[in-house]
Amino acid sequence: MNKTDALKLAVAKAGNMSRLARSCGVTPQAVRAWIVRGQIPLSRVKDVKKATGLSLKTLRPDYFGERS
């Protein structure tokens, strides 16, 4: 799963962008900006994990995934 897919999954788990935003303490526009950039900022990934139950590795595989 890539970062964009993980973000879409997080939005779906939360119910919608507004609910995810509210759970993370940000505006829906901020979540929309994450979607445009294609990733969750590292500063917010733990908030998204708490809101959705998804793992850090799922949410940001580029940072928390396996390293060679």
C-alpha positions in Angstrom: 0.0 0.0 0.0 1.4 3.4 -0.9 1.0 6.6 1.1 -1.9 7.9 -1.0 -3.8 4.7 -0.6 -3.1 4.7 3.2 -4.5 8.3 3.4 -7.7 7.3 1.5 -8.1 4.3 3.9 -7.7 6.6 6.9 -10.4 8.9 5.6 -12.7 6.0 5.0 -12.0 4.5 8.5 -12.8 7.9 10.1 -16.0 8.2 8.0 -15.0 11.3 6.0 -12.4 14.1 5.8 -14.3 16.3 8.3 -14.4 13.5 11.0 -10.7 12.7 10.5 -9.9 16.4 10.7 -11.9 16.8 13.9 -10.3 13.7 15.5 -6.8 15.0 14.7 -7.5 18.6 15.8 -7.0 20.1 12.3 -9.3 21.7 9.7 -10.9 19.7 6.9 -8.8 21.9 4.6 -5.6 20.6 6.2 -6.7 17.0 5.5 -7.5 18.0 1.9 -3.9 19.4 1.7 -2.6 16.1 2.9 -4.5 14.4 0.1 -3.2 16.8 -2.5 0.4 16.2 -1.2 -0.3 12.5 -1.1 0.8 11.9 2.5 0.1 12.5 6.1 2.7 14.8 7.7 4.9 13.1 10.2 3.8 15.6 12.8 0.2 14.3 12.5 0.6 10.6 11.8 0.2 9.5 15.4 -3.1 11.5 15.6 -4.3 9.7 12.5 -3.3 6.4 14.0 -5.2 7.1 17.2 -8.3 8.2 15.2 -8.3 5.3 12.8 -6.5 2.4 14.5 -4.3 2.0 11.5 -0.6 1.2 12.1 2.2 3.8 11.6 3.7 1.4 9.0 0.4 1.4 7.1 0.0 5.2 7.3 3.6 6.1 6.3 5.3 3.1 4.9 8.1 5.3 3.5 9.1 6.3 7.1 7.9 3.5 9.4 8.1 0.6 6.9 11.0 -1.9 6.6 14.3 -0.4 5.8 17.0 -2.2 3.9 
